[in-house]
Every structure is written in structure tokens, then in C-alpha cells.
Amino acid sequence: MAGKGLDRAGGRTLVGTPAVPRARARAVVSPLRPPRPDRQLEKGLKRIDAYILRTVIGASLIALLVLVALETFFTLLVELEDLGTGQYGLAEILRYLALTLPRRTYESFPMALLLGGLMGMGALAAGSELVVMRGAGVSILRLVGSAMRAGLLLSLFALALGEFVAPRTERLAETGRSTAKDASVTIRDGRGFWARDGALFVNVRAVKPHKRLADITLFEMAPDSSMKAVIRAPSADYDPASRRWVLRDARRSTLGEERVTADAQVSFAWESVLDPGKLDVLAAKPETLAMRQLQTFAGYLRDNGLSADRYELAFWSKALAPLANLTMLLIAMPFVFAHQRNAAAGQRLLIGIFLGLAFFLANRVLANLVVVYGAPPLMAAALPILLFLGSGIFALRRLR
């Protein structure tokens, strides 16, 4: 139909030409103000993040429940061997198991996150959900980041559990068990605790219930660093009024130039910086203590010229525990994305057990290096984490 049209070259109006509709003016986008992202796409990505977070947390909690239940069962079998010792009955055993539950839960978190990552993300891969997400344009980095956020939340919970709850309940559990069995808690596998108080070198072998020392030996030194006397006592009680330990049934052996004189004493007062507050640290394993306790007692040992490596190693292991948890989750990701649909659940479980054992053995070997060869505790605590973390990052980069 003829009408008024437009000249395409000059934009003039021509009579008798077909009408050409005017083009709509394009929106001018300022280079200083980029276009707003698609809200629908952003909302979809957030849903994917939340879905992966729930999946990983759920799978990790299930793995944690199974691991803690297994360890509790084996602990029950061990404790039943002492059933009937003193007043240690079934009720005391159940109380001990309940109070040590926070410590077992804290120690099981690295393995639970590893298995949770393998099984949770593996289930998404087996159902082709990861394939659909990747097909929608979601990068592997984003999917791994969503899983790591779940690991971060669980790691923070584990940190609070290991720092504020587990040390207190563990102390109550050990005190209750030793009181019921009327037994002493041996310090450092029978070698005892050594300290220096002025001219005295002190060795304490065990701690009895109600914060009593057992099997104490004091070595009194002369100004010329020669041994002057040895004092032995089967037990000692703390007198808060005088801030001294009172050794019961003590025997003193004085070393003379030609002979040794033995004297029996009913009691002997020993003034020491070792107060009852430090007995909980002495009787407990370093791994069960809070970081603030480890730091304080390590300083006390250094001030007395003693090795604090075991306590420093436990401190750095606890301080780096959140990073260790995240590392265990990270090394699970390459196995998920490399075999998205081919690997069965049993195969992923075996991979997780193998990786967990490898991490445990690496920690144990380096811990022995600290004790035997005096390796730096920080290096021993950080090296396994860095090795596994680097391996996980390298494997993920090869997938991209």
C-alpha cells in the first residue's frame, strides 16, 4: 500500500513509497552505570547455594552421628572391663560416656566433613543435578564455594564445642570416673611431671581424686648445684591458707660428704607455684584442653626450663582445626566432579576412609617428630593441612 515513507539514506519523507515504521530509540546505557543483573538469575543462584549448603550440612551431620555412635560403642566396651571396680557401676559408665560425648564429637568433625562432602555432593552428582547446574552456567568454583560455606558453619560450631564445652565436660568425666574407681590419674604415662621451684626439683607421678598429689619426690639442690637431699612422700594435700603443699608420711634423705642420713617426718611443707588450678591441666591429655589452658601451661613449663612441645603442638592443632576441617571437605570435591555419575556410593565411602586415614597418619608421624626430634610444633600441625590443601586446589584447577 502506497503512502508516505522514509528515505533510508537521508531520512526524508517520500510520497508513494511503502511506509517504513520508525525504529524505537535504544536505551542509552551510561558507561559509568553498568546494567543491573537479572534478578531472576541471581535468585536462582541463591537457591542453588542454599540447596547445596543444606545437602552438605545434612550429609555431614549424618556422617558425624554414625562416627560418634561407633566410637561411643567401642568406648563402652572398654569401660565395661572396669565395671565393679570400686564404686564404678553402670550408672557411672553412662555418665562418663555422656560427659565425653562433646570431645568425641569435636574429634570426629574432620572425618565427618570429608564423608559428608563425598556423600552429599556425590548424591547430587548421581542424580545428574550437578550436570544440570553446570549446564545452566554455574561454575565449578561456585558449586565448591557453596559447599565450603557449609563447611565453614560446621567448623565454627566445632571450634566453639572444642574450646568452651568439651574441656569442661571432659574434666568432669575424668574426675567422676577416678573418684568412683578410687584411682589416681597417672601423669604422662608414668614418667610424671617435672618442675623447678627455686632450689627444688620436683617430680609428681599422679593426681588423686579431690586434687591430691601422689608419689611425690623433691630433690633439694645446694648452691653449688650438687644434690643436698631427697624427700619422698606417697601423697600431698594443698593448704590454701599458707599456699603450700603438705606432704604426708614424708621421708627425707640427706646426702652428706661421707654418708646418707635418712629421717622420717610426719609432714613436710612445700611452697610451690604449682597450685590446684594447674592440676586439671596436669592430669588431662593436652588434646582435651582449651587453647587458653594450653597457652598458659606451656608458658609455665618454659618458665621452669621444661619442654612445652606437647602442649604447643596441641595448641596449634586446635587453632588450625577450622582450616583442617575445610581442607578435608575441599579434597572431597575433585573426586565428586571427576566422576560425577560413574562412582558408586560405596566407592566414594572407601575414598573418604582412605583420605581420612592418610590425614590421620600424617598428623601422627609429624607429632612423633616433635616429641622425638624436637621439630617446631607449628610446622608439625600445619604441614599436613598445607599438603592436603595444596593437593585439593591443584586437583580442582585441573578440572576447570
C-alpha angles and dihedrals in degrees: 000000000000120000142121112323137173128255104237093210102048103012092239121152112251123195118226098020125116112273113255114202116238115252115245115250111257118237111258111232115205113227088221093057113051119208116273114256120252106275091206091055092047091050090050092052091051090052090052090049092051092046093053091044092054092045095051094043092048094048092045093051091050090050090047091052092051094046094048092046092053094048091046090052093052091046089052090054091052094047093049088066088068094046109136095021104138107315093335102129136156093279091054091048092052090047090051092050092049094049093047092049094093091054093049090047092051093049092049096055099091093053091042092054091048093051092040091054093048096045099036098046089035090059090053090050093048090053091050089242092126089051091054091048091050090047089053089059100262109145125229088241091059093048092049090047091055090052091047091054088059089050091050092054092049092045092054090050090049091049092054091046093050095044105040109019112028098053092053097045091044091055091050091048095051093044092049093047095047091046093050092047091041088227135138124241111239115226119227098347095304098310091100133209122299126204139160120227110180108292092355129090108200131201120188116185103186146001119230127207117286090034099289123151121232133200099009125183124188121194111200113205128206122228089261089058093252119133112264104177144347121220121193129185134170094220145004135199127203120241107205093193095061095023090231137125113239111212113212122216091000122180120205123203114193116203111218129182093263107015146014118246118206119204127184115219127187092214139356126200116222119189109207143163086228099100127178090262089070094049092080089057092046095051096042128077111252091238091063096053129095119253093248090054092048093050094048095047093044088057090049091053093048091050088055093049093251131132114266096180096116092052093043090050090051090048095053092043090056094043091052095041095103090053090047091052092050090047092054090052092046095054089056093061100072091054090052097050096037092057103026097161107005102066118083124219092254092053092051090049091054090049090052093049091049093050092046092052091047091053092046093050092048090053092047094049093049091046089056089051088058093051098041105032102022096243115177109275093221091055092049092050097044103038099073090047093050092047094052093040092052091047092051094049091047092051092048092050090055090056094057 
